[in-house]
């Protein structure tokens, strides 16, 4: 373009006697500009389409891989506040989009500008090296302003990301507990707290914004200083007869246009700063290898499990609360096919025992053994395929009842008879058949279309379709009303037959038929035996029973 521009200027500078040549040359170079415009139209269209497609593919791959990386993390990863549901959701939705700040149109512009600047310098030096060197000496200053602005914005984005993730996490908590917020009429307080978090971040951002704006202003105004210097020195050379008008304009415009095009890259500095921060976060997530990796192929394969369970002098503390011991030398044994109950006050380690058996965490010392083998030696996914967990708050996903039940099994082709059998064992089949759409009935978000008892029985069916050798029940009826509890308890009793079952119980009426009851207190077992044996001892279990007014029946 600089060549065309210089030729046009040279043509317009012809004297009046050469008017016909001036007109002819001007028409010719105008036609060249027209042809250049047509070529650039198609070139930019193709470039934009290709880079936009590549950008979308990049975002798709990054989001998909990020979600897979999240799923492979151990439970301790999700216990950290910065990895809350709101923060991770915000990460998936926003950080992947920020990657487009260094791809697509931006990447195309960077490549084009780099080529243009290099070619401009070469042509400028070849045509008029003196003027070109003077103009080129100013280019590093322009680039330095741009790079420094980019660095400031990248640092600002890292700080802003943490603050906005915290506010997103708070908003997620508030909306997920909207019934509680509404019942307590705390909407103004919640809104005020959220607004306050945003205001604090806005004030912290002011300094970075001022620095960035100052650098942007400096880079834009400095361009006019370069123009002034170029015209002054070029005019001097032109006056001395060292340069022709064509040489002056070509050398000058090549370098100046190249520098201006380089400056356009830094107009994308805010997006590039976000992209740099996002890329660093993605790399950190992709590089993290959890101690308990569900996608890893390491570990021995598990072909069969009888169901013998042993906890040998197990000590454990949660990673987020290292100062607070949870289990202190736990020793526990379960024989194949036994129904074992774990009881005790809140916080004594019952649910932690279930978590360690599922290998959500690893012990600090001691070991968990199944069939005499330390479970850390086995492949995590292979080992967990023999277990099924029914927790206090069953989790159902959007979709049909059939979809939620089939989540319990990895096989693609599951016979209808297996689904029906699992539902009958869970005491939910008759209810499903009473629905107009049967197994195709949609459960809504988090199972909102079903009652607590119905969700719990579907969760039991989901567990039973796995045909687990070890069934884990973590206070599976504690959140239900009495009527629902009876129905679910019948399903649990049926589900426990023929397999090793460990039940954490708050309501002691649900575990009176257990083969062995272990009484927990401060991370240790203080008593063990059947319901009748423990009542006869008149120890801690006896106290718990009478606190729940169950002793009247004995």
N, C-alpha and C positions, 0 to 999 in steps of 0.2 A: 504494500500500500504506500509506503514511503517513496518508492521509486515512481509510482504513478503521480503522487502528490508533487514530487520535485519536478517531474516532466511538465506537469500542468503549470507550475509556477514559472518555469523556464519559458514555456510557450507564451504565457501572458506577458512576459517581460520583453517580448520582441518589439522592435520599433515600429511606428505607424507605416513606414513604406512596405513592411513585410506583413501587411494586414491579412492577405490571402493565406500566407503560410501560418499565421497565428490562428486564423479561423479553422484551417485544416487540422493543425496539431491539436487545438482545443477540442474539436469534435472527435478526433481519434482517441484522445485520452479520456474523454467523457464516456465514449463507448467502452473503453477498457474498464472504467469504474463500474459501468453497468454489467459487463460480463463478470467482473469480480464479485459483484453483489449476488448475481445468480448462482455462481459457484459456491459462495459462502453460505447462501441459503440452504442448498442441498447438503453441504458439508456439516453445517451446524445442526441440521435436522437429523442426519444420520448419527452424528456424534452424540447429540442429546438423547436420542432413542436408545442407543447402545449403552451409554453410561447409566441412564435411568433404569434400564433393565438389569444391568449388573448391580446397581445399588439395591434394587428390590430383592434380588437373589441373595445379596450379602446380608440384608436385614433378616430375611427368612431363615437363612442358615444360622446366623448369630442367635436369633430368638429361639430356634429349635434346639441348638446345642446348649444354650444357657439353661433352658428348661430341663434338658436331660442331665446337665451337670448339677442342677439343684436337686433333682430326684435321687441322684446317686449319693448325696451327702448323708452323713450319719445324723441321728436325732440331735446330738449335741450342737450341730451347726444351727439348727432351727431354734434352739433354746436361747441363743444370743439375741439381745434386743435389736441389734442392727440388722438381723435377719428375720424380723417379724413378718407376718403375712403382708401387711401394708407396704413395708419396705421392699420386699421381693416382688410384689405385684407392680409397684412403681418402677422397679428396675427393669422388669420385662417389658413394660409398656412404653417407657420413656427412653431408657438408655439405648435400646435397639434403634429407635428413631434417630437418636443423636449421632449414631454411626454414619448416617447419610450426610453429615456435615463434612466428611472427608471422602465421600464417594459420589457417584452420580455426576451432577453438573459441576460440583466443586473440583472433583478429580480431573474432569475434562478440561476445566479452566486452568488448573495447575499445569497440566501437560502442555496445553497450548501456549500458555504464557512462558513456560521454561524454554520451549522451542523458539518462540518469537524473540525473547530477550537475547538468547544465544546468537540467533541468526542476525538480529539487528546490530549487535556489537561487532560481529565479523564483517558485515557489509559496511558499517560506519567506519571501522578501522581501515578497510580496504580503500574506501573512497576518499576519506579525509581523516587521517589518523590523529592530527593535532587537535582538531575540534572534538573528535570522538573521545579522545582520552580525557579532555576536560569535562565533558558531559558524563562519561562513565565513572569518573571519580566521585560524582555525587550519588550514583546509584546505591553504593553500600549504605549510605546514610538513610535513604528511603527504605531499603530492605531491613536495616536494623530497627527502625521505628516500627515496621510491620511485625517483625519477629518478637520484639519486646512486648508489643500489644497482645500478640497471640499468647505469649507466655503468661502475661497478667490475667488474661481471660481464662486460660486453662486452670490456673491456680484458683481463680474466683469460682469457676464451675465446680471444682472439687469441694470447696467449702459450702457452696450453695446446695450441692447434691445432698450432703449430710443433713443440712437443715430441712430441706424439702422432703427428704425421706422420713425424717422424724415427724413432720407435720402430716405427711401422707399416712403414716402409721397411726397417728392420733385420729385422723379422720376415719380411717378404716375401723378402728376400735369403736368409735362413736356411732357409726352407721350400723355396724354389726350388732350393737347393743341398743338400737334405737328405741326398743320397747322400754328398757330401763330408763333411758334418758327422758322419754316422753312421760313415763309414770311419775318421775321425780320432778318434772317441769324444769329440767336443767338445760333446755335448748339455748337460752341466752348465754349461760356460763360456758357451755361447750363451744359455741360460736365465738365467744370472746377469747377463750384460750387459743383456739385455732388462729384467730386473727392476730393475737399477740405473738405467736410463733412466727407468722409471716412478717409482721412489722419489725421484729428483732433482726431477722435475716435481711430485710430491706435496708435497715440502717447500716448493718455490717457491709452491705454491698456498695454503699455510696462511695467509699474510698477507691475501690477497684474500678468503679464506673468512671470516676473523675480522672484517674490515671489513664484509663483506656481512651477516653474522649480526648484528653490532652495529646496523647501520642497520635491519634487519628488526625487531629487538627494540625499537628506538626508535620505529618507526612503529606497532607494535602497542600498546606501552604508552602512547604519546602519545594514543591514542584514548580511553583512560580519563581522561586529564587533560581532554580536551575534554568528555567526559560530565560530569565534575565541574564544570567551568566553566559549561556550559550549564544544569545543574540549579541551580547557585547563582544565576546571573543571572536565569534564568527564574523561580525561586522568588521572587526579589526583586520582579520585575515582577508576578507573580501576587499577591503579598502586598499590593502597592500598588493592586491593582484595575485595572491597565492592561491585563492580558490575562485572558481567560477560560481555563478549563482546556483547552478545545478548541484555542484559539489557541496556547497554550503547547506542547501536545504536537504539534500539526501543524507549527509552525515548527521546533521542536526536532528532531522525528523526521525531517522532510524533509531537513534539512541533514546530520544525523548519518548517516542511512541512505545518503544520497548519497555522503558522504565514505567510509563503510565500503565501499560498492560500488566506489569508486575505488581503495581499498586492495587489493581483490581482484585488480586488474589486475597489481599488482606482485608478487603471488605467482607470476606467470608470468615474473618477471624473469630467472631463469636461462635459460629457453627463449628469451626475447626477446633476451638477450645473445648466445646462440649464433646466433640467426637474423640479428642485425645483423652479426656477424662473417662469417657465411656469405654474406650478401647482398653485402658489400663484396668478398669474394673472387670471387664470381660476376661482379660488375661488372668487376673487374680482368681476369678471363679474357675476358669478352665484348668488352671494349674493346681488347684487345691485337690489333693488326694485324701479322702477321709480315711481314718483308721479302720472303719467298718464300711467297706465299699460293696454295695449291693450289685453293682454291675461288673465287679471283678471276677475273673475266671480262676483266681487263686483259691487254694484250699482243697481239701479232699472232697470227693463226691460222696453223697449220702444215698445209699441204695435202699436202706430199710432202717426203721427205728422201732424198738420194742416199747419204749416209754419209761424206762428207768431214769430218774432224775436225782441228782445230788448237788447240793451246795456245800462246798468244803471251805470252811473258815473264810467266808467272803467278806471283804471290806470294800466300801464304796462311798464316794462323795460325788455329787453332781458337778460337772465342770464349771457351771455358772455360780456354784456356791461351795467353793473348795474348803472353806473354813467350817462347814457344817457336816459332820459325819452322818450318813444315813444308815448304812449297815455296818455293824461292828462284830465281826467274827461269826457270821451267820452259818449255821450247819443245819441242813434239812435234807431229807431223803423221801422219795416217792417211788413206790413200786408200780410196775406196769398195770394199767387198768384201774388203779386206785382213784377215788374221788377225795381230793385233799382240799381242805379249806384253810385260808389264812385270815385270822381275825386280830383285832387290836385297835388301839386309838389311832386317830388321824396322824400321819407323819411318822409312823413307826417303821415304814419300809415295806409294807405289803405290796403296793403297786410297783415299787422299785424292783422287788423280786421278780415280778412278771416281766418288767422291762429288761432285766438282765437275762432272763430265760429266752426272751425273744431276740436277744442280742442287739437291742437298741443301743446299749452301752457295754463297755468291757469293764470288768472288775479292776479295782486298784491292786488287790492281792487276793489270794485264794482262787478258786475256780468253780465254774458251773459245768457239770458233767452230765451227759445224756448217754445212757448205755455204756457208761464207763469211759467215754471219750470227751475230752475237753472240747466244748463247742467252738472255741476259737480256731481249732484245727480244720473245721469243716468250711466248705464254701457257703457263704452267707445265704444266697438265694436257694441253694439246694437244701440247706438245713431248715429254712423258714417254710419251705413247701410242705413240711410235715406238721406244721403248727397252724393253729387258727386262734384268733383273738377276738373276743366280744367285749367291748369296753362299755363304760358307763354311759357315754354319749355316743350313740351309733351315728356314723357318718354315711349319709346317702347322697348320691350325686344326681344331677339333672339327667333325666332319662326315664326309661320305663322300669317297672319292677324287675322284669327279666334282665335288663342290663345290669342293674345293681346286684342281683344274685350272681350273675355270671362273672362279676369282678373277682369272685373268690377262687376262680380257677383259670389256669393259663391255657388250657386246651381250646382250640378253635371250634371243634365239632363236639358239642355236648348234647347227648340225647335228651329229649324232652322228659323221659322217664326219670332221669337223674335230678332234674330240676323239681319235678313233682314230688319225688321222694324226699328231697331236702326240705321242701316247704311243708310236707306233712309232718316230718320229724320236728320242724320248728313250730308246728301248730298254727300255721298261717295260710295253709292251702285253701280252706273253706272261705276265709275272708277274701282271698284273691279271686276265687271263682265267683264270688257274689258281686264283684265289680263289673260294670258293663264291658270294659275292655280287657278284663282279666290280667294276664301277665304283661300286656302292652300298656297298662295304665301308667301315666306319667306321675312321678312322685313329687315334682316341683323342686325348687332350689332347696338343697339340704333336707329334702324329704318333707317340705312344709305342708304337703297335702295329706300327710298321714299323722296319726297320733303317736305318742311316745312308745306305747306298747307295740303298735304295728311296726314302727321302724325297728324296734329292738328285735322282733321276731324275724323280720327280713334280714337283719344283720346276722342272726343265728343261722338262718337258711344259707346265707352267703358263706358262713364259716363251715357249715356241715357239707356243702357241696364239694369242699376240698378233701373230704374224708380224712380229717387230720388224725394223726396218732396221739397228739397232745393238744387238748382243748384248754384255752386260758380264758377265764371269766373274771374281768376286773370290775367288780361291783356292778354287774350287768342289770340288776333290778333296783338299785338304790334311788334312781331318779323317777321311778314309776309310782303311780298310786296303787292302793291295795288290790283293786280289782285287776288291773293290768299286771301287777306283780305275780298274782296267782297264775294267770294264763302263761306268762313268760317263764315262770318257775317250772311249770309242767313241761314246757319245751326244753328247758335246760336240763332237767332230770333225764328226759329221754335222750337228749344229745350226749350226755355224759356216759351212757352205757357203752361198754366195749372199747373205751379209750381212756388214756390217762387224762385226768381233769384236775386243774388247779383253779380254785375259785377264791377270789378276794371278796369278802363279805362284810358289809356294814350292818345289815339286818341279820341277826343271828338265827332268826326263824327259818332262813333259807338254806342253812347248811347243817341242820341237825342230823341228816342222814349221811353225812360225810364219813368216809372210812377213817380218816385222821384229821384232826383239827390242830393247827399250830397257832399258838397265841404269841403275838409279837409285842415287844415293848422296847423302845429305844434301840431299834436295829438288831435285836437279839430275840431268840425264841425262849420264852420263859416256861411254857407248858405245852404238852402235846398229848393227844389221846382222842377217844371218841367223845361224843357229846355227854353220854352218861358218866364216863370215867372222869371227865373234867369237872362235871357238877359235883361228883362225889369228893373230889379233892378240895372243893370250896376255896379255890384260889382266884387268880385274876379273871379267868373265864367265868367263874361262878358270879363274880361281881358284875361283869359285863351283861350276863344273862338277866340278872335281877334288875339292873339299870334299865333294861328294855322290857321289863315286866313279863319275862318269859318263864320265870321260875314257878309261876302259879300252876302251870300245867303238869308239874312234875312232883 
